[in-house]
Amino acid sequence: MAEFASSQSESTATEHVSTTPAPERLGQTIEYERFLDCVHCGLCTSACPTYLETGNENDSPRGRIYLMRAVTDGRLELTGSVTRHLELCLDCRSCETACPSGVQYGRLIEPFRVEMHEQGGTGSAAAEPPGWFERWILHGLFPYPSRLKWALAPARLMQLLGLDHLAEATGLTRLLPQKLQRMQRLLPPLQKRGPELPEVLPAEGTQRARVALFTGCVADAMFHHVNRATARILQANGCEVVIPRQQTCCGAIHYHSGASEPAMERAEANAAAFPVDDVDAIIVNVAGCGAMLRDYPHIAHELSPNDESRHTALAKFSAKVRDISEFLMELGPVAPTHEVPMTATYHDACHLCHAQQVRQQPRDLLGLVPGLTLVPLPESDICCGAAGSYNLTEPEMSDRLGQRKLRNIQSTEAEAVISGNAGCTLQIQAMLRGDGSPLPVLHPAEILARSYGAKEDG
């Protein structure tokens, strides 16, 4: 495939091509005007992680938009080469922050890749049916917290007995399939799981709000203590906390791997599970989940543009979704009083700062903690390479970006890293462990809970 046409002559020539996509072509779920919002100015390239690593225009946002539009117009076949450039995108949406024209890149790449997976492309892995990893792990295990808890039980025991280190040292882990090896490498130290949170937690002092807590799937199985810390700081801020038992995975795992209908089934299940009319907000502490929950109406419109009842219900749900730091800063946080003597650096999770535009609130909230010193992290908002399941499906690029993040963290000489996303935490922890670094990676809620007087074990 020819390189992306960065020359003005080729770019101009495309303007004379019909902009009415044929019915059988890809891109039918996308409003065509969104392609035209991109003026190919290139200001997004310096913000794009894959372009920073490869220097290839096809791996930049404007290059990928050019490719998608060319396929939609019928000027370019969806070959394996084209598919590869599109699949390499992390969907971090940093280009949306950088774009002066307001291009909704997420609403281009996401539905296009869903269609690409459903229809397949010549020579593309996307044309193949889902493999064992997608069926049994991505779709069969990760979205189910109860299954994941049972699956993690042997790993928890191995960590307790030190057998995980023995298996690594003797090379036994190299007998596993490549993706399972990476899962083992990403596995964090699993904390002791406390009792399940009750369905309702009372506010402390005068009640200021009633909120519902979204607990997630992988996040709940691996970082249950973060949910407990989140509930604790909400209570300390005068919030009654409701935890619906019928809630489910946000659907991001399915949607980002091209399974759109299962993703929408989970969206509708969550909209039905949460008492939307009876709470002031639906609180999320995982950036990737929050971005997906907020995108429900957009995804529903792409999949079923004429289903107004579905759109209305999901829009009503999504309007209540707030990241924990965003909500507390809107509410007006109660000042924490316990010191947390620590020098830390804050990593901006892509789906928090770019997809949800929540950037300053976590810093302002952490700034209230006595004894905590935040030092700036270079390239804080450049993706760490986690990107949901990207670090399992695109290991080479994920590791390159992980190493880039590691070098920037080390340059701060901080004692800890703070991250508001489970995937980022897994990725950064793995990079630090691989380098022999003892730095912990903590969620802002963990820091705040300590400062509000919560015990370490929650």
DRENDO-1510 file (C-alpha; in Angstrom, 1 decimal, always signed):
<recs>
REC; n; res; u; v; w
REC; 1; MET; +0.0; +0.0; +0.0 .
REC; 2; ALA; +1.3; +3.4; -0.8 .
REC; 3; GLU; +2.2; +5.7; +2.0 .
REC; 4; PHE; -0.4; +8.2; +3.2 .
REC; 5; ALA; -0.7; +11.1; +0.7 .
REC; 6; SER; +0.9; +13.9; +2.7 .
REC; 7; SER; +1.5; +15.9; -0.5 .
REC; 8; GLN; -1.0; +18.7; -1.2 .
REC; 9; SER; -1.6; +17.5; -4.7 .
REC; 10; GLU; -2.8; +14.1; -3.8 .
REC; 11; SER; -4.9; +15.4; -0.9 .
REC; 12; THR; -6.5; +17.9; -3.1 .
REC; 13; ALA; -7.2; +15.3; -5.8 .
REC; 14; THR; -9.4; +13.4; -3.4 .
REC; 15; GLU; -11.9; +16.3; -3.1 .
REC; 16; HIS; -13.1; +15.5; -6.6 .
REC; 17; VAL; -14.2; +12.0; -5.6 .
REC; 18; SER; -17.8; +11.4; -4.8 .
REC; 19; THR; -18.4; +11.7; -1.1 .
REC; 20; THR; -21.5; +9.4; -1.2 .
REC; 21; PRO; -20.4; +6.0; +0.2 .
REC; 22; ALA; -21.8; +2.9; -1.6 .
REC; 23; PRO; -24.2; +0.8; +0.5 .
REC; 24; GLU; -21.9; -2.3; +0.5 .
REC; 25; ARG; -18.9; -0.4; +1.7 .
REC; 26; LEU; -17.5; +0.0; +5.2 .
REC; 27; GLY; -18.2; +3.2; +7.2 .
REC; 28; GLN; -22.0; +3.0; +7.0 .
REC; 29; THR; -22.5; +3.5; +10.7 .
REC; 30; ILE; -20.5; +6.7; +10.6 .
REC; 31; GLU; -21.9; +10.2; +9.9 .
REC; 32; TYR; -19.8; +11.0; +6.8 .
REC; 33; GLU; -19.4; +14.7; +7.7 .
REC; 34; ARG; -17.2; +13.5; +10.6 .
REC; 35; PHE; -14.5; +12.5; +8.1 .
REC; 36; LEU; -14.7; +16.0; +6.6 .
REC; 37; ASP; -14.1; +17.7; +9.9 .
REC; 38; CYS; -10.4; +16.6; +9.6 .
REC; 39; VAL; -8.4; +19.2; +7.6 .
REC; 40; HIS; -5.2; +17.2; +7.8 .
REC; 41; CYS; -3.3; +20.0; +9.5 .
REC; 42; GLY; -1.1; +17.5; +11.3 .
REC; 43; LEU; -1.3; +19.1; +14.8 .
REC; 44; CYS; -2.5; +15.7; +16.1 .
REC; 45; THR; +0.7; +13.9; +15.1 .
REC; 46; SER; +2.8; +15.1; +18.1 .
REC; 47; ALA; +0.1; +13.8; +20.4 .
REC; 48; CYS; -0.3; +10.3; +18.8 .
REC; 49; PRO; +1.7; +7.6; +20.6 .
REC; 50; THR; +2.0; +5.3; +17.6 .
REC; 51; TYR; +3.1; +8.1; +15.3 .
REC; 52; LEU; +5.7; +9.1; +17.9 .
REC; 53; GLU; +7.1; +5.6; +17.9 .
REC; 54; THR; +6.9; +4.8; +14.2 .
REC; 55; GLY; +7.0; +8.2; +12.4 .
REC; 56; ASN; +4.7; +6.6; +9.8 .
REC; 57; GLU; +1.9; +8.9; +8.6 .
REC; 58; ASN; -0.4; +5.8; +8.3 .
REC; 59; ASP; +0.0; +5.4; +12.0 .
REC; 60; SER; -1.1; +9.0; +12.8 .
REC; 61; PRO; -4.7; +10.1; +13.3 .
REC; 62; ARG; -4.9; +12.1; +10.1 .
REC; 63; GLY; -3.4; +9.2; +8.2 .
REC; 64; ARG; -5.9; +6.7; +9.6 .
REC; 65; ILE; -8.8; +9.1; +8.9 .
REC; 66; TYR; -7.5; +9.4; +5.3 .
REC; 67; LEU; -7.4; +5.6; +5.1 .
REC; 68; MET; -10.9; +5.1; +6.5 .
REC; 69; ARG; -12.4; +7.7; +4.3 .
REC; 70; ALA; -10.7; +6.2; +1.2 .
REC; 71; VAL; -12.1; +2.8; +2.0 .
REC; 72; THR; -15.5; +4.3; +2.6 .
REC; 73; ASP; -15.4; +6.1; -0.7 .
REC; 74; GLY; -14.2; +2.9; -2.5 .
REC; 75; ARG; -10.9; +4.4; -3.5 .
REC; 76; LEU; -9.0; +1.9; -1.4 .
REC; 77; GLU; -9.4; -1.8; -0.7 .
REC; 78; LEU; -9.4; -2.9; +3.0 .
REC; 79; THR; -6.2; -4.9; +2.6 .
REC; 80; GLY; -4.3; -6.5; +5.4 .
REC; 81; SER; -1.9; -3.5; +5.3 .
REC; 82; VAL; -4.7; -1.0; +5.7 .
REC; 83; THR; -6.2; -3.1; +8.5 .
REC; 84; ARG; -2.9; -3.3; +10.3 .
REC; 85; HIS; -2.5; +0.5; +10.5 .
REC; 86; LEU; -6.0; +0.8; +11.8 .
REC; 87; GLU; -5.7; -2.0; +14.4 .
REC; 88; LEU; -2.4; -0.5; +15.7 .
REC; 89; CYS; -4.4; +2.5; +17.0 .
REC; 90; LEU; -4.6; +2.5; +20.8 .
REC; 91; ASP; -7.9; +4.5; +20.7 .
REC; 92; CYS; -6.4; +6.8; +23.4 .
REC; 93; ARG; -8.0; +9.8; +21.8 .
REC; 94; SER; -5.1; +12.1; +22.5 .
REC; 95; CYS; -5.7; +13.5; +19.1 .
REC; 96; GLU; -9.1; +14.8; +20.2 .
REC; 97; THR; -7.4; +17.0; +22.8 .
REC; 98; ALA; -4.8; +18.2; +20.3 .
REC; 99; CYS; -7.3; +18.9; +17.4 .
REC; 100; PRO; -8.3; +22.5; +16.8 .
REC; 101; SER; -11.2; +21.4; +14.5 .
REC; 102; GLY; -13.0; +19.3; +17.1 .
REC; 103; VAL; -12.6; +16.0; +15.1 .
REC; 104; GLN; -14.4; +13.2; +17.0 .
REC; 105; TYR; -11.8; +10.6; +16.2 .
REC; 106; GLY; -13.2; +8.1; +18.6 .
REC; 107; ARG; -16.5; +8.2; +16.8 .
REC; 108; LEU; -14.6; +7.4; +13.6 .
REC; 109; ILE; -12.1; +4.7; +14.5 .
REC; 110; GLU; -14.4; +2.8; +16.9 .
REC; 111; PRO; -17.4; +2.1; +14.7 .
REC; 112; PHE; -15.1; +1.6; +11.7 .
REC; 113; ARG; -13.2; -1.1; +13.5 .
REC; 114; VAL; -16.4; -2.7; +14.6 .
REC; 115; GLU; -17.5; -2.9; +10.9 .
REC; 116; MET; -14.1; -4.1; +10.0 .
REC; 117; HIS; -14.2; -6.9; +12.4 .
REC; 118; GLU; -17.8; -7.9; +11.4 .
REC; 119; GLN; -17.1; -7.8; +7.6 .
REC; 120; GLY; -13.4; -8.6; +7.5 .
REC; 121; GLY; -10.7; -7.5; +5.1 .
REC; 122; THR; -8.5; -9.1; +2.6 .
REC; 123; GLY; -5.5; -10.7; +4.3 .
REC; 124; SER; -6.6; -9.3; +7.6 .
REC; 125; ALA; -6.7; -11.1; +10.9 .
REC; 126; ALA; -10.0; -9.4; +11.4 .
REC; 127; ALA; -11.5; -11.6; +8.7 .
REC; 128; GLU; -10.9; -14.7; +10.8 .
REC; 129; PRO; -13.4; -15.8; +13.5 .
REC; 130; PRO; -12.5; -15.1; +17.1 .
REC; 131; GLY; -9.7; -17.3; +18.4 .
REC; 132; TRP; -9.5; -19.1; +21.7 .
REC; 133; PHE; -8.2; -16.1; +23.5 .
REC; 134; GLU; -11.1; -13.9; +22.5 .
REC; 135; ARG; -13.7; -16.6; +23.1 .
REC; 136; TRP; -12.4; -17.9; +26.5 .
REC; 137; ILE; -10.4; -15.0; +28.0 .
REC; 138; LEU; -11.5; -11.6; +26.6 .
REC; 139; HIS; -15.2; -12.4; +26.2 .
REC; 140; GLY; -15.6; -15.5; +28.4 .
REC; 141; LEU; -13.6; -14.5; +31.5 .
REC; 142; PHE; -12.7; -10.8; +31.8 .
REC; 143; PRO; -16.3; -9.4; +31.7 .
REC; 144; TYR; -17.4; -11.6; +34.6 .
REC; 145; PRO; -16.1; -10.6; +38.0 .
REC; 146; SER; -17.3; -13.8; +39.7 .
REC; 147; ARG; -15.5; -16.0; +37.2 .
REC; 148; LEU; -12.4; -13.9; +37.3 .
REC; 149; LYS; -12.3; -14.1; +41.1 .
REC; 150; TRP; -12.3; -17.9; +40.9 .
REC; 151; ALA; -9.7; -17.9; +38.2 .
REC; 152; LEU; -7.4; -15.7; +40.3 .
REC; 153; ALA; -7.6; -17.9; +43.3 .
REC; 154; PRO; -4.7; -20.2; +42.2 .
REC; 155; ALA; -2.6; -17.1; +41.3 .
REC; 156; ARG; -3.3; -15.6; +44.8 .
REC; 157; LEU; -2.2; -18.8; +46.4 .
REC; 158; MET; +1.0; -19.0; +44.3 .
REC; 159; GLN; +1.8; -15.4; +45.2 .
REC; 160; LEU; +1.3; -16.2; +48.9 .
REC; 161; LEU; +3.6; -19.2; +48.7 .
REC; 162; GLY; +6.2; -17.5; +46.4 .
REC; 163; LEU; +5.6; -20.1; +43.7 .
REC; 164; ASP; +5.0; -17.4; +41.1 .
REC; 165; HIS; +8.6; -16.3; +41.4 .
REC; 166; LEU; +9.8; -19.9; +41.3 .
REC; 167; ALA; +7.9; -20.6; +38.1 .
REC; 168; GLU; +9.4; -17.4; +36.6 .
REC; 169; ALA; +12.9; -18.3; +37.7 .
REC; 170; THR; +12.8; -21.8; +36.4 .
REC; 171; GLY; +11.2; -20.8; +33.1 .
REC; 172; LEU; +8.0; -22.7; +33.6 .
REC; 173; THR; +6.0; -19.7; +32.6 .
REC; 174; ARG; +7.6; -19.9; +29.1 .
REC; 175; LEU; +5.6; -23.1; +28.5 .
REC; 176; LEU; +2.4; -21.0; +28.4 .
REC; 177; PRO; +0.9; -19.5; +25.2 .
REC; 178; GLN; +2.4; -16.1; +24.5 .
REC; 179; LYS; -0.8; -14.2; +25.6 .
REC; 180; LEU; -1.1; -16.1; +28.8 .
REC; 181; GLN; +2.6; -15.3; +29.5 .
REC; 182; ARG; +1.8; -11.7; +29.1 .
REC; 183; MET; -1.2; -12.0; +31.4 .
REC; 184; GLN; +1.0; -13.6; +34.0 .
REC; 185; ARG; +3.5; -10.8; +33.7 .
REC; 186; LEU; +0.8; -8.1; +34.1 .
REC; 187; LEU; -0.8; -9.8; +37.1 .
REC; 188; PRO; -0.4; -7.4; +40.1 .
REC; 189; PRO; +0.3; -8.4; +43.7 .
REC; 190; LEU; -3.2; -9.5; +44.7 .
REC; 191; GLN; -4.4; -8.0; +47.9 .
REC; 192; LYS; -6.4; -9.9; +50.4 .
REC; 193; ARG; -10.1; -9.6; +49.5 .
REC; 194; GLY; -12.3; -8.2; +52.2 .
REC; 195; PRO; -16.0; -8.8; +52.5 .
REC; 196; GLU; -18.3; -7.7; +49.7 .
REC; 197; LEU; -19.5; -4.1; +50.0 .
REC; 198; PRO; -23.1; -3.9; +51.1 .
REC; 199; GLU; -25.8; -2.7; +48.7 .
REC; 200; VAL; -26.2; +0.6; +50.7 .
REC; 201; LEU; -23.6; +2.5; +52.7 .
REC; 202; PRO; -24.7; +5.4; +54.8 .
REC; 203; ALA; -23.3; +8.9; +54.5 .
REC; 204; GLU; -21.2; +10.2; +57.4 .
REC; 205; GLY; -22.6; +13.3; +59.0 .
REC; 206; THR; -25.1; +15.4; +57.1 .
REC; 207; GLN; -26.1; +13.7; +53.8 .
REC; 208; ARG; -25.1; +15.8; +50.9 .
REC; 209; ALA; -25.8; +13.4; +48.0 .
REC; 210; ARG; -26.9; +9.9; +47.0 .
REC; 211; VAL; -24.7; +8.2; +44.5 .
REC; 212; ALA; -24.4; +4.8; +42.9 .
REC; 213; LEU; -21.0; +3.1; +42.6 .
REC; 214; PHE; -20.0; +1.3; +39.4 .
REC; 215; THR; -17.6; -1.5; +40.5 .
REC; 216; GLY; -16.5; -2.9; +37.1 .
REC; 217; CYS; -15.3; -6.4; +36.2 .
REC; 218; VAL; -11.5; -6.7; +36.0 .
REC; 219; ALA; -11.2; -3.7; +38.3 .
REC; 220; ASP; -13.4; -5.3; +40.9 .
REC; 221; ALA; -11.6; -8.7; +40.7 .
REC; 222; MET; -8.1; -7.3; +40.9 .
REC; 223; PHE; -8.5; -3.9; +42.7 .
REC; 224; HIS; -11.4; -4.5; +45.0 .
REC; 225; HIS; -9.6; -2.4; +47.6 .
REC; 226; VAL; -9.9; +0.6; +45.3 .
REC; 227; ASN; -13.7; +0.2; +45.2 .
REC; 228; ARG; -13.7; +0.0; +49.0 .
REC; 229; ALA; -11.5; +3.2; +49.2 .
REC; 230; THR; -13.8; +5.0; +46.8 .
REC; 231; ALA; -16.9; +4.1; +48.9 .
REC; 232; ARG; -15.0; +5.3; +52.0 .
REC; 233; ILE; -14.2; +8.7; +50.6 .
REC; 234; LEU; -17.7; +9.2; +49.3 .
REC; 235; GLN; -19.1; +8.4; +52.7 .
REC; 236; ALA; -16.7; +10.8; +54.3 .
REC; 237; ASN; -18.0; +13.5; +51.9 .
REC; 238; GLY; -21.6; +13.0; +53.0 .
REC; 239; CYS; -22.7; +10.6; +50.3 .
REC; 240; GLU; -25.0; +7.7; +50.7 .
REC; 241; VAL; -23.6; +5.0; +48.4 .
REC; 242; VAL; -25.7; +2.5; +46.5 .
REC; 243; ILE; -24.0; -0.5; +44.9 .
REC; 244; PRO; -26.5; -2.2; +42.5 .
REC; 245; ARG; -26.1; -6.0; +42.5 .
REC; 246; GLN; -27.3; -6.4; +38.9 .
REC; 247; GLN; -24.7; -4.2; +37.3 .
REC; 248; THR; -22.4; -5.8; +34.8 .
REC; 249; CYS; -19.2; -5.1; +32.8 .
REC; 250; CYS; -19.3; -1.8; +30.9 .
REC; 251; GLY; -19.0; -3.6; +27.6 .
REC; 252; ALA; -15.7; -2.0; +26.5 .
REC; 253; ILE; -14.0; -5.3; +26.2 .
REC; 254; HIS; -16.5; -6.5; +23.7 .
REC; 255; TYR; -16.9; -3.2; +21.8 .
REC; 256; HIS; -13.2; -2.6; +21.3 .
REC; 257; SER; -12.8; -6.1; +20.0 .
REC; 258; GLY; -15.5; -5.7; +17.4 .
REC; 259; ALA; -18.4; -7.4; +19.3 .
REC; 260; SER; -20.9; -4.5; +19.2 .
REC; 261; GLU; -24.2; -6.3; +20.1 .
REC; 262; PRO; -22.9; -7.9; +23.3 .
REC; 263; ALA; -21.5; -4.5; +24.3 .
REC; 264; MET; -25.0; -3.0; +23.8 .
REC; 265; GLU; -26.6; -5.8; +25.8 .
REC; 266; ARG; -24.4; -4.9; +28.7 .
REC; 267; ALA; -25.2; -1.2; +28.2 .
REC; 268; GLU; -28.9; -1.8; +28.5 .
REC; 269; ALA; -28.4; -4.1; +31.4 .
REC; 270; ASN; -26.5; -1.4; +33.3 .
REC; 271; ALA; -29.1; +1.2; +32.4 .
REC; 272; ALA; -31.7; -1.0; +33.9 .
REC; 273; ALA; -29.7; -2.0; +37.0 .
REC; 274; PHE; -28.9; +1.5; +38.2 .
REC; 275; PRO; -31.6; +3.7; +39.9 .
REC; 276; VAL; -30.9; +6.6; +37.6 .
REC; 277; ASP; -33.8; +8.7; +38.8 .
REC; 278; ASP; -32.9; +8.3; +42.5 .
REC; 279; VAL; -29.2; +9.1; +42.5 .
REC; 280; ASP; -27.3; +12.3; +41.9 .
REC; 281; ALA; -24.5; +10.6; +40.1 .
REC; 282; ILE; -23.1; +7.2; +39.0 .
REC; 283; ILE; -19.5; +7.1; +40.2 .
REC; 284; VAL; -16.7; +5.4; +38.3 .
REC; 285; ASN; -13.1; +5.0; +39.4 .
REC; 286; VAL; -11.8; +3.4; +36.2 .
REC; 287; ALA; -11.1; +5.7; +33.3 .
REC; 288; GLY; -11.8; +3.2; +30.6 .
REC; 289; CYS; -15.1; +2.2; +32.1 .
REC; 290; GLY; -16.1; +5.8; +32.5 .
REC; 291; ALA; -15.4; +6.6; +28.9 .
REC; 292; MET; -17.4; +3.6; +27.7 .
REC; 293; LEU; -20.4; +4.4; +30.0 .
REC; 294; ARG; -20.5; +8.0; +28.7 .
REC; 295; ASP; -20.3; +6.8; +25.1 .
REC; 296; TYR; -23.4; +4.5; +25.3 .
REC; 297; PRO; -25.7; +6.9; +23.5 .
REC; 298; HIS; -23.2; +7.4; +20.6 .
REC; 299; ILE; -22.7; +3.7; +20.2 .
REC; 300; ALA; -26.4; +3.0; +20.3 .
REC; 301; HIS; -27.0; +5.6; +17.6 .
REC; 302; GLU; -24.4; +4.0; +15.4 .
REC; 303; LEU; -25.8; +0.5; +15.8 .
REC; 304; SER; -29.5; +1.4; +15.7 .
REC; 305; PRO; -30.1; +5.0; +14.5 .
REC; 306; ASN; -33.9; +4.7; +14.6 .
REC; 307; ASP; -34.3; +3.2; +18.0 .
REC; 308; GLU; -35.3; +6.3; +20.0 .
REC; 309; SER; -36.3; +4.5; +23.2 .
REC; 310; ARG; -32.8; +2.8; +23.4 .
REC; 311; HIS; -31.1; +6.2; +22.8 .
REC; 312; THR; -33.2; +7.9; +25.5 .
REC; 313; ALA; -32.6; +5.3; +28.2 .
REC; 314; LEU; -28.9; +5.2; +27.6 .
REC; 315; ALA; -28.5; +9.0; +27.3 .
REC; 316; LYS; -30.3; +9.3; +30.7 .
REC; 317; PHE; -27.9; +6.8; +32.2 .
REC; 318; SER; -24.8; +8.3; +30.7 .
REC; 319; ALA; -25.7; +11.8; +31.8 .
REC; 320; LYS; -25.3; +10.8; +35.4 .
REC; 321; VAL; -21.8; +9.2; +35.0 .
REC; 322; ARG; -19.0; +11.0; +36.8 .
REC; 323; ASP; -15.4; +10.1; +37.6 .
REC; 324; ILE; -14.8; +10.0; +41.4 .
REC; 325; SER; -12.5; +13.0; +41.3 .
REC; 326; GLU; -14.8; +15.0; +38.9 .
REC; 327; PHE; -17.8; +14.4; +41.2 .
REC; 328; LEU; -16.0; +15.3; +44.4 .
REC; 329; MET; -14.7; +18.6; +43.0 .
REC; 330; GLU; -18.2; +19.4; +41.8 .
REC; 331; LEU; -19.7; +18.6; +45.2 .
REC; 332; GLY; -17.0; +20.5; +47.1 .
REC; 333; PRO; -14.7; +18.0; +48.9 .
REC; 334; VAL; -14.5; +17.8; +52.7 .
REC; 335; ALA; -10.8; +18.6; +53.6 .
REC; 336; PRO; -8.9; +15.4; +54.5 .
REC; 337; THR; -6.8; +15.8; +57.7 .
REC; 338; HIS; -4.5; +12.8; +58.0 .
REC; 339; GLU; -1.0; +13.3; +56.5 .
REC; 340; VAL; +0.2; +11.1; +53.7 .
REC; 341; PRO; +3.9; +11.9; +53.6 .
REC; 342; MET; +4.9; +11.0; +50.1 .
REC; 343; THR; +6.4; +12.4; +46.9 .
REC; 344; ALA; +4.4; +11.1; +44.0 .
REC; 345; THR; +3.9; +11.7; +40.3 .
REC; 346; TYR; +0.5; +11.6; +38.5 .
REC; 347; HIS; -0.1; +9.7; +35.3 .
REC; 348; ASP; -3.0; +10.9; +33.1 .
REC; 349; ALA; -5.1; +7.9; +32.0 .
REC; 350; CYS; -6.0; +8.5; +28.3 .
REC; 351; HIS; -9.7; +7.8; +28.7 .
REC; 352; LEU; -9.9; +10.2; +31.6 .
REC; 353; CYS; -8.0; +13.2; +30.3 .
REC; 354; HIS; -8.7; +12.8; +26.6 .
REC; 355; ALA; -12.0; +10.9; +26.3 .
REC; 356; GLN; -13.7; +12.5; +29.4 .
REC; 357; GLN; -11.6; +15.7; +29.6 .
REC; 358; VAL; -11.0; +15.2; +33.3 .
REC; 359; ARG; -7.5; +16.5; +33.8 .
REC; 360; GLN; -7.2; +19.0; +36.6 .
REC; 361; GLN; -9.8; +17.6; +39.1 .
REC; 362; PRO; -7.6; +14.6; +40.2 .
REC; 363; ARG; -4.7; +17.0; +40.8 .
REC; 364; ASP; -6.8; +19.5; +42.7 .
REC; 365; LEU; -8.2; +16.7; +44.9 .
REC; 366; LEU; -4.8; +15.2; +45.6 .
REC; 367; GLY; -3.6; +18.7; +46.4 .
REC; 368; LEU; -5.8; +18.7; +49.5 .
REC; 369; VAL; -3.9; +15.8; +51.0 .
REC; 370; PRO; -1.6; +17.0; +53.8 .
REC; 371; GLY; +2.0; +15.8; +53.3 .
REC; 372; LEU; +1.6; +14.7; +49.7 .
REC; 373; THR; +3.9; +16.3; +47.1 .
REC; 374; LEU; +3.1; +15.9; +43.4 .
REC; 375; VAL; +5.9; +16.2; +40.9 .
REC; 376; PRO; +5.2; +16.7; +37.2 .
REC; 377; LEU; +5.5; +13.6; +35.0 .
REC; 378; PRO; +6.9; +14.3; +31.5 .
REC; 379; GLU; +4.5; +13.2; +28.7 .
REC; 380; SER; +1.9; +12.5; +31.4 .
REC; 381; ASP; -0.9; +12.2; +28.9 .
REC; 382; ILE; +0.9; +10.0; +26.4 .
REC; 383; CYS; -0.5; +6.5; +26.5 .
REC; 384; CYS; +1.4; +3.9; +28.6 .
REC; 385; GLY; +0.5; +1.2; +26.2 .
REC; 386; ALA; -2.2; -0.5; +28.2 .
REC; 387; ALA; -5.3; +0.6; +26.2 .
REC; 388; GLY; -7.7; -2.1; +27.5 .
REC; 389; SER; -6.5; -5.4; +26.1 .
REC; 390; TYR; -4.1; -3.7; +23.7 .
REC; 391; ASN; -1.1; -4.8; +25.8 .
REC; 392; LEU; -2.2; -8.4; +25.2 .
REC; 393; THR; -3.0; -8.2; +21.5 .
REC; 394; GLU; -0.2; -5.7; +20.4 .
REC; 395; PRO; +2.7; -6.6; +22.7 .
REC; 396; GLU; +5.5; -5.0; +20.7 .
REC; 397; MET; +4.0; -1.5; +20.5 .
REC; 398; SER; +2.6; -1.8; +24.0 .
REC; 399; ASP; +6.1; -2.6; +25.4 .
REC; 400; ARG; +7.7; +0.3; +23.5 .
REC; 401; LEU; +5.2; +2.7; +25.0 .
REC; 402; GLY; +5.5; +1.1; +28.4 .
REC; 403; GLN; +9.3; +1.6; +28.3 .
REC; 404; ARG; +8.8; +5.2; +27.3 .
REC; 405; LYS; +6.4; +5.8; +30.3 .
REC; 406; LEU; +8.9; +4.0; +32.6 .
REC; 407; ARG; +11.8; +6.3; +31.6 .
REC; 408; ASN; +9.6; +9.3; +32.2 .
REC; 409; ILE; +8.5; +8.0; +35.6 .
REC; 410; GLN; +12.1; +7.3; +36.6 .
REC; 411; SER; +13.1; +10.9; +35.6 .
REC; 412; THR; +10.8; +12.3; +38.3 .
REC; 413; GLU; +12.5; +10.4; +41.2 .
REC; 414; ALA; +9.1; +10.1; +42.8 .
REC; 415; GLU; +8.3; +7.5; +45.5 .
REC; 416; ALA; +5.0; +6.4; +44.0 .
REC; 417; VAL; +3.0; +6.7; +40.8 .
REC; 418; ILE; -0.7; +7.7; +40.9 .
REC; 419; SER; -3.1; +6.4; +38.2 .
REC; 420; GLY; -6.9; +6.6; +37.8 .
REC; 421; ASN; -7.3; +3.5; +35.6 .
REC; 422; ALA; -6.9; -0.2; +36.3 .
REC; 423; GLY; -5.3; -0.9; +32.9 .
REC; 424; CYS; -2.7; +1.8; +33.3 .
REC; 425; THR; -1.9; +0.5; +36.8 .
REC; 426; LEU; -1.4; -3.0; +35.5 .
REC; 427; GLN; +0.8; -1.8; +32.7 .
REC; 428; ILE; +2.9; +0.6; +34.8 .
REC; 429; GLN; +3.3; -1.9; +37.6 .
REC; 430; ALA; +4.6; -4.6; +35.2 .
REC; 431; MET; +7.1; -2.2; +33.7 .
REC; 432; LEU; +8.4; -1.1; +37.1 .
REC; 433; ARG; +8.7; -4.8; +38.3 .
REC; 434; GLY; +10.5; -5.7; +35.1 .
REC; 435; ASP; +13.0; -3.0; +35.8 .
REC; 436; GLY; +13.4; -4.0; +39.4 .
REC; 437; SER; +11.8; -0.8; +40.8 .
REC; 438; PRO; +9.9; -0.9; +44.1 .
REC; 439; LEU; +7.7; +2.1; +43.3 .
REC; 440; PRO; +4.0; +1.4; +44.1 .
REC; 441; VAL; +1.2; +2.4; +41.7 .
REC; 442; LEU; -1.8; +3.8; +43.6 .
REC; 443; HIS; -5.2; +5.0; +42.7 .
REC; 444; PRO; -6.1; +8.6; +43.8 .
REC; 445; ALA; -8.9; +7.0; +46.0 .
REC; 446; GLU; -6.3; +5.0; +47.9 .
REC; 447; ILE; -4.4; +8.2; +48.8 .
REC; 448; LEU; -7.6; +10.1; +49.7 .
REC; 449; ALA; -8.9; +7.2; +51.8 .
REC; 450; ARG; -5.7; +7.2; +53.9 .
REC; 451; SER; -6.0; +10.9; +54.4 .
REC; 452; TYR; -9.6; +10.5; +55.5 .
REC; 453; GLY; -8.4; +8.0; +58.1 .
REC; 454; ALA; -9.2; +4.7; +56.5 .
REC; 455; LYS; -7.0; +1.8; +57.6 .
REC; 456; GLU; -4.6; +0.2; +55.0 .
REC; 457; ASP; -6.7; -3.0; +54.7 .
REC; 458; GLY; -9.8; -0.9; +54.0 .
</recs>
